[in-house]
């Protein structure tokens, strides 16, 4: 068996599912954990929605702790998320904001006049 190292892609069999993730048995009998946050790019409410015991999956080793525990990630092998549009890129935003502010000020002036008129 090749030496396990961070960044390596390994194949493992799901041996146990817990509320916080799934344990995979890797080649050579080593066991690693895929935390629930590392199963899919999208929110995972229940591990059972994505994995079943005895499923054979590929995962990437993201950490090997000093005590020998192996952290795995399935989502690291998925296609990256599509880029989200950056905020503040809209070229018309400034113009719309100025128009809104002007209309808002006009409405406030009209409101103040109406309130002052009723007080007299």
C-alpha positions as CSV (number, residue, x, y, z in Angstrom):
1,X,0.0,0.0,0.0
2,X,1.2,3.5,-0.8
3,X,1.9,5.8,2.1
4,X,-1.1,8.0,2.9
5,X,-0.3,11.7,2.5
6,X,-2.3,14.9,2.6
7,X,-3.7,15.7,-0.9
8,X,-3.8,12.1,-2.0
9,X,-7.0,10.7,-3.5
10,X,-8.1,7.4,-1.9
11,X,-10.9,5.0,-2.4
12,X,-12.7,3.7,0.7
13,X,-15.8,1.8,1.8
14,X,-18.4,3.4,4.0
15,X,-18.4,1.3,7.2
16,X,-20.3,3.5,9.6
17,X,-22.5,6.5,9.4
18,X,-23.0,8.9,12.3
19,X,-24.9,12.2,12.7
20,X,-21.6,14.1,12.1
21,X,-20.2,12.2,9.2
22,X,-19.2,8.8,7.7
23,X,-16.3,6.6,8.5
24,X,-14.5,5.0,5.5
25,X,-12.2,2.0,5.6
26,X,-9.3,2.6,3.3
27,X,-6.9,0.3,1.6
28,X,-4.8,-1.4,4.3
29,X,-7.5,-1.3,6.9
30,X,-7.0,2.3,8.0
31,X,-10.1,4.3,8.9
32,X,-10.8,7.9,8.0
33,X,-13.7,10.3,8.7
34,X,-15.6,12.3,6.2
35,X,-17.1,15.1,8.3
36,X,-20.7,16.1,7.3
37,X,-19.4,19.4,6.1
38,X,-17.0,17.7,3.7
39,X,-19.6,15.4,2.0
40,X,-21.1,17.8,-0.5
41,X,-20.7,21.5,-1.6
42,X,-24.4,22.0,-0.8
43,X,-25.8,21.9,2.7
44,X,-26.1,18.3,4.1
45,X,-28.9,17.8,6.5
46,X,-28.5,14.1,6.9
47,X,-25.5,11.9,5.9
48,X,-27.9,9.1,4.9
49,X,-29.2,11.3,2.0
50,X,-25.8,11.1,0.4
51,X,-24.1,7.9,1.6
52,X,-25.0,4.4,2.5
53,X,-23.0,1.7,4.4
54,X,-20.9,-0.4,2.0
55,X,-20.8,2.4,-0.6
56,X,-17.4,2.7,-2.3
57,X,-16.4,6.3,-2.7
58,X,-13.3,8.4,-3.6
59,X,-12.2,11.0,-1.1
60,X,-9.2,13.3,-0.8
61,X,-7.1,13.3,2.4
62,X,-7.2,16.8,3.8
63,X,-5.4,16.1,7.1
64,X,-3.6,13.4,9.0
65,X,-3.5,14.3,12.7
66,X,-0.7,13.5,15.1
67,X,-2.8,10.8,16.7
68,X,-3.2,9.1,13.4
69,X,-6.7,10.1,12.6
70,X,-7.4,10.8,8.9
71,X,-9.7,13.6,7.8
72,X,-11.2,13.0,4.3
73,X,-13.2,15.2,1.9
74,X,-15.6,14.1,-0.8
75,X,-16.5,17.6,-1.8
76,X,-12.9,18.5,-2.5
77,X,-13.2,16.2,-5.6
78,X,-16.4,17.8,-6.9
79,X,-16.4,20.5,-9.5
80,X,-15.8,23.9,-7.9
81,X,-18.8,26.1,-7.2
82,X,-19.8,28.5,-9.9
83,X,-18.4,31.9,-9.2
84,X,-20.9,34.2,-7.4
85,X,-21.3,37.6,-8.9
86,X,-19.5,40.2,-6.8
87,X,-21.5,42.8,-5.0
88,X,-21.3,46.3,-6.3
89,X,-20.6,45.4,-9.9
90,X,-23.9,46.8,-11.2
91,X,-23.0,49.9,-13.3
92,X,-26.5,51.4,-12.9
93,X,-26.5,51.1,-9.2
94,X,-25.1,54.6,-8.5
95,X,-27.7,56.2,-10.8
96,X,-30.6,54.3,-9.2
97,X,-29.3,55.2,-5.7
98,X,-29.2,58.9,-6.6
99,X,-32.7,58.8,-8.1
100,X,-34.0,57.0,-5.0
101,X,-32.4,59.5,-2.6
102,X,-33.8,62.4,-4.5
103,X,-37.3,60.9,-4.5
104,X,-37.0,60.1,-0.9
105,X,-36.0,63.6,0.0
106,X,-38.9,65.0,-2.0
107,X,-41.3,62.7,-0.2
108,X,-40.0,63.8,3.2
109,X,-40.3,67.5,2.3
110,X,-44.0,66.9,1.2
111,X,-44.7,64.9,4.4
112,X,-43.2,67.6,6.6
113,X,-45.3,70.3,4.8
114,X,-48.4,68.3,5.3
115,X,-47.7,67.7,9.0
116,X,-46.9,71.4,9.5
117,X,-50.1,72.4,7.7
118,X,-52.2,70.2,9.9
119,X,-50.7,71.7,13.1
120,X,-51.8,75.2,12.2
